[in-house]
Amino acid sequence: MDASQEVRDRVEQLGRPLNAVVRVLPSSPSTAPAGPLHGLAVAVKDMIDVEGQPRGNGNPDDMAGPPAAADAPIVADLRAAGADVVVLAALLEYAAGAQHPDLPEARNPRAPGLTAGGSSGGSAALVGAGAVPLALGTDTGGSIRLPAHYCGVVGFKPTHGTFSVDGVQALAPTLDHVGLLAVDVATTVTAVEALTRMQVAGPPESLTIGILRSQLDDERLDVDVRLAVDAAIERLGEGNRLVDIDSAPLDRLNDSIAAIILFEAWQVHGEAMTARPEHFGGATRRLFEVASRVTAADYAEALRERDRLLPEAAALLDDCDVLLGPAGPFVSPEWTPPIDTPEGEVEGIFSGPYNMTGQPAIVIPCGMTEAGLPVGLQLAGRYGDDAALLSAACLIESQLVFST
């Protein structure tokens, strides 16, 4: 049996029981056998075009739809770098925050009774289970970083526009990002360097880390998460300079994100929703019904508020190299919480602001709860300086080595 088939068998064995697999793809010769990603097995979230495959979007009708005529540019770039695209990964319906009732939700490889998160849950589950070392995801309010936090893997949202969104199902184009989930920061760096012209320097000797103390003091943050992140901060303080940063501009940015996502989601899906509401699962349909009521005035005001706050948010990095806070307010729940529930309303409070700013952010595992569930911390860097953030993440990951 060749190595390519062994990888596909492993994906079936490890990913299928977690509901993470939409379709295992046939082996195809690499276009760059000596490329920097030669032979690296990659999962692709099933809302990103892969030539010859339907763009499934977490929707049963779409999963039986016409095949894509060509790879999305990000997939073509992976193949050109030598990667082996092996599997389409499961997701929440249209990446909109809810599972279609006719499809099973991706489960957490660390605790299969719990969700892998969303919307890039299948990608996170496949990486966390050891089926693949790298996966593509998308992130509009935390859809890469929250599953990474839940599943104990690395989740990287680059600066907005770093990776092309052509050939990718849109949700809210102002905030949509294509990014990566990986087994570690080094794999993330290898992929980013292969897919861009970016060169990431080796880790610095030390950093000035801005601690978003008000996020850690937020009453909505579960105690288990706070304890794990606090313990990580204590370890980081042994070799780095720590400064407290007020997260108020980020908090205020989060207040405006819903209007932008909902208004733009209706522009994307409103026509189909009006013509064929039965096409969508019930929870997604309810979300789009709410979206239909967001006015152009609401949307314009949210954009103005974002533009007003962007300089304040950027200034948070004036006196530090990176910002550090919790990745999410709680550990993996049993199911992805609907956004019209208290849990759903707060799930993205720490991740969403960086979609609003467009700056790069990365989640890395930092510890475990007493119940054995992963906890991630989130780092954010300056807009456009993804290389510096990744270099810092390499150092921080090395200082937080722990047994999982």
Summary of the structure (lengths in Angstrom):
residues: 404
radius of gyration: 19.6
end to end distance: 31.0
largest distance: 60.3
contacts: 1565
relative contact order: 0.14
helix: 40%
strand: 18%
